[in-house]
Amino acid sequence: MPDYLAHVTVPDVPDSDTRDGMRDALGALRDDAPPAFDVPRAVVFEVRGEATDLGSAVREARAHALEVLDELPHEVEVVPLG
């Protein structure tokens, strides 16, 4: 199964504690936010996964983000690895 990296962008993360909870819930490898912030900002989380093909990877990444983030606005971009 090929690996993929999903970039999950959440446009309005209010603070570091919320960011940390989102990162843990998504199982993200990392995010692009500074260690501490107190102004709402967009954060991109990197989530690694496996799928049989790119179409499946996109569906799985979007379903996972939707399940974890519930109704929070977000965007998902999937990049194949290797």
C-alpha positions as MATLAB code, in Angstrom:
seq = 'MPDYLAHVTVPDVPDSDTRDGMRDALGALRDDAPPAFDVPRAVVFEVRGEATDLGSAVREARAHALEVLDELPHEVEVVPLG';
ca = [
       0.000    0.000    0.000;
       1.412    3.418   -0.903;
       1.874    6.023    1.797;
       0.384    9.478    1.615;
       0.609   12.728    3.532;
      -2.561   14.710    4.098;
      -2.314   18.436    4.754;
      -5.365   19.322    6.836;
      -5.837   23.090    7.034;
      -8.066   24.524    9.760;
      -8.565   28.265    9.146;
      -9.425   29.510   12.646;
      -7.624   27.698   15.451;
      -8.114   29.924   18.510;
      -5.131   28.976   20.702;
      -2.300   26.549   21.442;
      -4.391   24.245   23.647;
      -6.991   23.777   20.912;
      -4.229   23.231   18.355;
      -2.621   20.560   20.569;
      -5.964   18.757   20.947;
      -6.592   18.826   17.195;
      -3.087   17.547   16.468;
      -3.531   14.638   18.902;
      -7.034   13.774   17.654;
      -5.910   13.811   14.010;
      -2.794   11.793   14.802;
      -0.782   14.485   13.052;
       2.971   14.159   12.722;
       3.336   17.926   13.070;
       1.706   21.273   12.417;
       2.992   24.602   11.158;
       1.909   26.723   14.133;
       4.364   28.308   16.567;
       4.613   26.594   19.979;
       2.399   29.227   21.597;
      -0.004   31.699   20.069;
      -2.999   33.666   21.300;
      -4.515   35.038   18.110;
      -6.783   32.834   15.947;
      -4.879   31.657   12.898;
      -4.860   29.006   10.191;
      -2.961   25.840   11.068;
      -1.871   23.078    8.681;
      -1.623   19.612   10.234;
       0.364   16.833    8.516;
      -1.277   13.426    8.798;
       0.329   10.319    7.307;
      -1.719    7.381    6.075;
      -1.834    4.387    3.758;
      -4.223    3.611    0.933;
      -4.378    1.412   -2.122;
      -4.437    4.364   -4.540;
      -4.685    8.152   -4.622;
      -8.489    8.203   -4.870;
      -8.785    6.024   -1.787;
      -6.221    8.164    0.025;
      -8.230   11.327   -0.657;
     -11.461    9.702    0.538;
      -9.836    8.294    3.673;
      -8.081   11.540    4.580;
     -11.245   13.607    4.092;
     -13.373   11.137    6.079;
     -10.848   11.090    8.933;
     -10.634   14.893    9.094;
     -14.423   15.223    8.971;
     -14.853   12.671   11.760;
     -12.281   14.344   14.019;
     -13.037   17.978   13.246;
     -16.805   17.488   13.133;
     -18.302   20.607   11.586;
     -15.248   22.858   11.859;
     -14.287   24.367    8.515;
     -11.222   22.654    7.058;
      -9.555   21.689    3.792;
      -7.669   18.498    2.954;
      -4.918   18.108    0.350;
      -3.329   14.693   -0.193;
       0.205   14.164   -1.476;
       1.454   10.665   -2.383;
       4.791    9.664   -0.839;
       7.368    7.629   -2.649;
];
